[in-house]
């Protein structure tokens, strides 16, 4: 069963978590939980409850995959993404959108080979065409609108091989 964008967004919204802020040097059960979640998503590391350099590096890789600031700090947005395995708080983009999220979109589509234009933050015709091509290939409705399902599919480009 496929969820609509609205249902998918609703499922993500219910993933609000009340977890501690974790940083390099943190220890304890919350760090073990973090490490188990990272392992679940294919980023294998030892579950020892110590937030050391290896854990930090993997957290950064995961954050990049879900389009979060890759600072290695595990706060609310990173926890939400860890529970859902999906990007959180990404805007809906479409033709005419501008800004940093469009740059992120263009950079990601460039990796897929579908976007050949300039990385300029302008959701123009060439970006729209690349989005539609990506959506069609991913089995999504090719409407040129980048909502939660398209962001989720884009995040899989960076997913580790299980």
RATAFEN-V163238 format. One record per residue. N is the residue number from 1. RES is the residue in one small letter. PSI is psi in degrees with one decimal (* if undefined). Layout:
BEGIN
<<N:RES:PSI> <N:RES:PSI>>
END
This chain:
BEGIN
<<1:x:126.7> <2:x:139.4> <3:x:146.1> <4:x:165.5> <5:x:-40.7> <6:x:-44.9> <7:x:-40.8> <8:x:-44.7> <9:x:-38.8> <10:x:-41.3> <11:x:-39.8> <12:x:-40.3> <13:x:-31.1> <14:x:-5.4> <15:x:25.1> <16:x:134.6> <17:x:153.8> <18:x:81.4> <19:x:156.3> <20:x:154.9> <21:x:127.6> <22:x:137.4> <23:x:170.8> <24:x:127.5> <25:x:-14.2> <26:x:151.4> <27:x:157.2> <28:x:-168.9> <29:x:-35.8> <30:x:-36.1> <31:x:-39.2> <32:x:-42.0> <33:x:-44.6> <34:x:-48.7> <35:x:-37.4> <36:x:-41.7> <37:x:-42.1> <38:x:-42.0> <39:x:-41.1> <40:x:-38.4> <41:x:8.6> <42:x:8.2> <43:x:89.9> <44:x:128.4> <45:x:164.3> <46:x:134.1> <47:x:96.4> <48:x:-0.4> <49:x:12.9> <50:x:122.3> <51:x:87.6> <52:x:-171.7> <53:x:-40.4> <54:x:-43.9> <55:x:-43.1> <56:x:-47.5> <57:x:-41.5> <58:x:-37.4> <59:x:-43.4> <60:x:-41.6> <61:x:-45.5> <62:x:-44.7> <63:x:-42.3> <64:x:-40.2> <65:x:-36.4> <66:x:19.8> <67:x:33.1> <68:x:162.7> <69:x:122.6> <70:x:72.9> <71:x:-5.8> <72:x:2.3> <73:x:124.6> <74:x:94.3> <75:x:-164.2> <76:x:-46.2> <77:x:-39.7> <78:x:-41.6> <79:x:-45.4> <80:x:-45.5> <81:x:-36.3> <82:x:-37.2> <83:x:-32.2> <84:x:-22.4> <85:x:20.2> <86:x:158.3> <87:x:148.0> <88:x:150.0> <89:x:28.4> <90:x:137.9> <91:x:156.8> <92:x:128.7> <93:x:148.8> <94:x:178.1> <95:x:129.8> <96:x:-18.2> <97:x:151.8> <98:x:156.9> <99:x:-169.8> <100:x:-37.8> <101:x:-34.6> <102:x:-37.8> <103:x:-46.0> <104:x:-45.3> <105:x:-49.3> <106:x:-42.2> <107:x:-40.3> <108:x:-43.1> <109:x:-30.7> <110:x:-39.6> <111:x:-36.2> <112:x:-12.7> <113:x:1.5> <114:x:-21.6> <115:x:124.3> <116:x:4.2> <117:x:-172.8> <118:x:142.9> <119:x:97.0> <120:x:-1.5> <121:x:13.7> <122:x:114.8> <123:x:84.2> <124:x:-168.6> <125:x:-40.8> <126:x:-36.6> <127:x:-44.0> <128:x:-45.4> <129:x:-42.0> <130:x:-40.5> <131:x:-47.3> <132:x:-41.0> <133:x:-44.5> <134:x:-46.6> <135:x:-45.0> <136:x:-46.7> <137:x:-31.4> <138:x:0.5> <139:x:22.1> <140:x:166.5> <141:x:122.0> <142:x:73.8> <143:x:-2.7> <144:x:4.2> <145:x:124.4> <146:x:95.5> <147:x:-164.6> <148:x:-37.8> <149:x:-39.0> <150:x:-42.1> <151:x:-42.4> <152:x:-46.4> <153:x:-39.5> <154:x:-35.8> <155:x:-22.8> <156:x:-15.5> <157:x:-33.2> <158:x:3.4> <159:x:144.6> <160:x:158.1> <161:x:127.2> <162:x:*>>
END
